[in-house]
Amino acid sequence: METSEKVHCLIIGSGPAGYTAAIYASRAGLNPVLYQGIQPGGQLTITTEVENYPGYPDGIQGPDMMVNFEKQAARMGTDIRYGLATKVDFTGPVHKVQIDEEKWIEADAVIISTGASAKWLGLESEQRLNGFGVSACAVCDGFFFRGKEVAIVGAGDTAAEEALYLSKICSKVHMIVRRDEMRASKVMQDRVKNTANITIYWNSETDEILGEKKVEAVRIKNNKSGEKQDVPVSAFFVAIGHQPNSAIFNGWIDMDEAGYIKTIPGTSKTNVQGVFASGDVQDKIYRQAVTAAGSGCMAALDAERYLGALGSH
């Protein structure tokens, strides 16, 4: 017989959204249980310096910041557990979530804060130098490469936006595009093409990122000629998109074609009563620590109101 446990409020995920939801839910007396998921602390644990979160005038390391969030949630009374949500059953008024493929949690309210994961090219050197010049967020990390030459891979609007952002602070931007055209909107493409210090390598892919301890160059391969060239750069940005961690909610929760959970505008409410979503799993536009934290607060307040109305029946 599968074991089950009944909780009032369950939070899935442990980035800024999950922990902020936990802080608010704890203070509201909802006795939340939070499962940290596969990457406790979320995407911030793979970034180094965070300089754009308000309240840290000297910046803070991403992992340290998440330790602070966790400590604060724990101090407020959140029951923080290590475990991964592997399946859900949202048929009834009580929501069931399976943890680590064995135990079922029954919850009156569920807050989904499972985040998103950056898509990577899958090179060994990319993983090895991640945090040492390799990054999936130009807006977060471009600042550290002011005045230097950098490379970016991608061809969508995000890649174009990030290339333009980098062009303002870096001496030169080498943009690697797989095909002979970009997926980005025409306006964005034109801006990139008209920026003097952005060089576009069409029909090209990243063969290898070079450097022992930090990024020193990128080896670009032309798909048509097979020719390879080494371009000296100090940083390598991957902008080929993000994947929301929403697969287990398929068939239960409304999502867009990319898998981002749809919430009722201005709220954290999903199409299932008593199930709320916050953070990057439902935000493909801003994707910042501060906006994720803000939406975690919204989810906890929405959950508190929902549970309050439930209790008064």
C-alpha positions in Angstrom: 0.0 0.0 0.0 1.4 3.4 -1.0 1.9 5.7 2.0 0.2 9.1 2.0 0.3 12.2 4.1 -2.2 15.0 4.4 -0.9 18.6 4.4 -2.7 22.0 4.2 -0.4 23.7 1.7 2.2 22.1 -0.5 4.9 24.0 -2.3 6.9 22.3 -5.1 10.3 23.8 -5.9 12.9 25.8 -4.1 14.0 28.8 -6.1 13.1 32.4 -5.2 9.4 31.7 -6.0 9.1 28.6 -3.9 10.9 30.0 -0.9 9.1 33.4 -1.0 5.8 31.5 -1.2 6.9 29.5 1.8 7.8 32.6 3.8 4.4 34.1 3.2 2.5 30.9 3.6 4.3 30.2 6.9 3.5 33.6 8.3 -0.2 33.2 7.3 -0.3 30.0 9.4 -0.7 27.6 6.4 2.0 25.3 7.7 3.5 24.8 4.3 5.5 21.7 3.3 8.1 22.5 0.6 9.8 19.9 -1.6 13.1 21.2 -3.0 13.1 19.2 -6.2 16.0 18.1 -8.4 18.0 21.3 -8.0 17.6 22.8 -4.5 17.9 26.5 -4.9 17.1 26.4 -8.6 18.9 28.2 -11.4 20.5 30.7 -9.1 22.7 27.9 -7.7 24.5 27.8 -11.1 25.0 31.5 -11.4 27.9 33.1 -9.5 27.5 36.8 -8.7 24.0 38.3 -8.4 24.2 42.1 -8.6 20.7 43.0 -9.6 18.7 41.8 -6.6 17.6 44.8 -4.5 19.0 45.0 -1.0 22.5 43.6 -1.7 24.6 46.7 -2.5 27.8 44.6 -2.8 26.1 41.8 -4.7 25.8 38.2 -3.5 26.7 34.8 -4.8 23.7 33.0 -6.2 24.1 29.9 -4.0 24.6 32.0 -0.8 21.4 33.9 -1.7 19.4 30.7 -1.9 20.8 29.5 1.4 19.5 32.8 2.9 16.1 32.3 1.3 16.0 28.7 2.7 17.0 29.8 6.2 14.4 32.5 6.2 11.6 30.0 5.1 12.8 27.5 7.7 12.8 30.2 10.5 9.2 31.1 9.6 8.3 27.5 10.1 8.3 25.9 6.7 8.8 22.1 6.6 11.5 21.9 4.0 12.2 18.5 2.6 14.4 17.0 0.0 12.5 15.2 -2.7 11.1 15.4 -6.3 7.5 15.6 -7.4 7.1 12.8 -9.9 3.4 12.6 -10.6 0.1 14.4 -9.8 -3.6 13.6 -9.6 -5.7 16.7 -9.6 -9.1 15.0 -10.0 -10.7 15.9 -6.7 -10.9 18.9 -4.3 -7.9 17.4 -2.5 -4.8 17.5 -4.7 -2.5 14.5 -4.8 1.2 14.8 -5.5 3.6 11.9 -5.7 7.1 12.4 -4.3 10.1 10.3 -5.5 7.7 7.8 -7.2 6.7 6.4 -3.9 4.9 8.6 -1.4 1.7 10.5 -2.0 1.0 13.9 -0.4 -2.6 15.1 -0.3 -2.9 18.9 -0.1 -5.7 21.4 0.1 -3.6 23.9 -1.9 -0.6 23.4 -4.1 1.9 26.0 -5.2 3.9 25.0 -8.3 7.3 26.7 -8.4 9.3 24.1 -10.4 11.1 26.7 -12.5 12.7 26.3 -15.8 16.1 25.0 -17.0 18.3 26.6 -19.6 18.8 24.5 -22.7 22.5 23.7 -23.3 24.4 22.7 -26.4 25.6 19.5 -24.7 29.4 20.1 -25.0 31.7 18.7 -22.3 33.6 22.0 -22.3 30.4 24.0 -21.9 29.6 22.1 -18.6 33.2 22.2 -17.4 33.5 26.0 -17.9 30.0 26.8 -16.7 30.4 29.7 -14.2 33.9 30.3 -15.6 32.9 32.4 -18.6 30.1 30.1 -19.9 26.6 31.4 -19.0 23.0 31.0 -20.1 22.1 34.5 -19.0 23.8 37.5 -20.7 21.7 40.0 -18.7 22.9 38.4 -15.5 26.6 37.9 -16.3 27.5 40.2 -19.3 28.4 42.9 -16.9 31.5 40.9 -15.8 32.9 41.1 -19.3 32.8 44.8 -19.9 35.1 45.9 -22.7 36.0 42.3 -23.7 35.1 40.2 -26.7 32.4 37.6 -26.1 30.4 35.0 -28.1 26.7 34.2 -28.0 24.9 31.3 -29.6 21.2 31.4 -30.6 18.9 32.9 -33.3 15.7 33.7 -31.5 14.4 37.0 -30.1 16.1 36.3 -26.7 19.5 35.7 -28.5 19.0 38.9 -30.5 18.1 40.9 -27.4 21.0 39.5 -25.4 23.5 40.1 -28.3 22.3 43.8 -28.4 22.6 44.0 -24.6 26.2 42.7 -24.8 27.1 45.0 -27.7 26.6 48.0 -25.4 29.0 46.8 -22.8 31.4 44.5 -24.6 34.0 45.5 -27.2 32.8 42.9 -29.7 30.1 40.3 -29.9 30.5 37.1 -32.0 27.0 35.7 -32.7 26.8 32.1 -33.9 23.7 31.2 -35.9 23.0 27.6 -37.0 21.1 28.4 -40.2 21.4 31.1 -42.9 18.6 33.1 -41.2 17.4 33.9 -37.7 14.1 32.9 -36.0 14.0 36.3 -34.3 11.5 38.9 -35.4 12.5 41.1 -38.4 12.9 44.2 -36.1 15.3 42.4 -33.8 17.2 40.9 -36.7 17.6 44.3 -38.4 18.9 45.8 -35.1 21.5 43.1 -34.7 22.6 43.4 -38.3 22.9 47.2 -38.0 25.1 47.0 -34.9 28.7 47.7 -35.8 30.3 45.5 -33.1 28.2 42.4 -33.7 29.6 39.9 -36.1 27.2 37.1 -37.2 28.5 33.7 -38.2 25.8 32.2 -40.4 25.4 28.4 -41.0 27.7 27.9 -38.1 27.9 25.9 -34.9 30.0 25.7 -31.8 32.6 23.0 -32.2 34.3 23.5 -28.9 34.8 26.1 -26.1 38.5 26.5 -25.4 40.2 27.2 -22.2 41.6 25.3 -19.2 40.4 27.3 -16.1 38.2 29.9 -17.9 36.9 30.7 -21.4 39.7 31.8 -23.7 38.2 31.1 -27.2 35.5 29.5 -29.2 36.0 27.1 -32.1 33.4 27.9 -34.7 32.6 25.4 -37.5 31.0 26.4 -40.7 28.3 23.8 -41.6 28.7 24.3 -45.3 32.5 24.3 -45.8 33.3 22.3 -42.7 36.0 25.0 -42.0 36.8 25.7 -38.4 38.2 28.9 -36.8 39.2 29.8 -33.3 37.9 33.1 -32.1 39.4 34.5 -28.9 36.7 35.5 -26.4 36.4 35.9 -22.6 32.8 34.6 -22.3 30.4 32.3 -24.1 26.7 32.9 -23.7 24.1 30.2 -24.6 20.8 31.7 -25.7 19.0 28.7 -27.3 16.0 28.9 -24.9 14.6 27.5 -21.7 12.5 24.5 -20.9 9.9 25.0 -18.2 9.9 22.1 -15.7 6.2 21.3 -16.1 6.0 17.9 -17.7 4.4 16.2 -14.7 1.4 18.6 -14.9 0.7 17.7 -18.5 -3.0 17.0 -19.0 -4.0 18.6 -15.7 -2.8 22.2 -16.0 -3.3 24.5 -19.0 0.0 25.4 -20.7 1.2 27.2 -23.8 2.8 25.4 -26.7 6.3 25.8 -25.1 5.1 24.1 -21.8 4.8 27.3 -19.7 1.9 27.1 -17.2 -0.9 29.5 -18.0 -2.1 31.7 -15.0 -5.1 33.9 -14.9 -3.6 37.4 -15.7 -2.8 39.4 -12.5 -3.0 36.2 -10.4 -1.1 33.0 -9.8 -4.3 30.9 -10.3 -4.2 28.0 -12.8 -7.2 26.3 -14.4 -7.4 23.9 -11.4 -9.0 25.4 -8.3 -6.6 25.4 -5.4 -3.5 25.0 -7.6 -1.3 28.1 -8.1 1.9 28.7 -10.2 4.7 31.1 -9.6 8.2 31.8 -10.9 9.9 30.7 -14.1 7.5 27.8 -14.8 4.9 30.3 -15.7 7.0 33.3 -16.8 8.9 33.2 -20.1 9.2 37.0 -20.4 11.1 38.3 -17.3 12.7 35.3 -15.7 14.5 37.3 -12.9 15.0 36.3 -9.3 13.1 39.4 -8.1 10.1 38.8 -10.4 10.0 35.1 -9.4 10.1 36.1 -5.7 7.2 38.6 -6.3 5.1 35.9 -8.0 5.8 33.5 -5.1 4.4 36.1 -2.8 1.3 36.4 -5.0 0.8 32.6 -5.0 1.0 32.4 -1.2 -1.6 35.2 -0.9 -3.8 33.6 -3.5 -3.5 30.3 -1.7 -4.3 31.9 1.7 -7.5 33.4 0.3 -8.5 30.2 -1.3 -7.9 28.2 1.9 -9.7 30.8 3.9 -12.8 30.6 1.8 -12.6 26.8 1.9 -12.5 26.8 5.7 -15.5 29.1 6.0 -17.9 26.7 4.2 
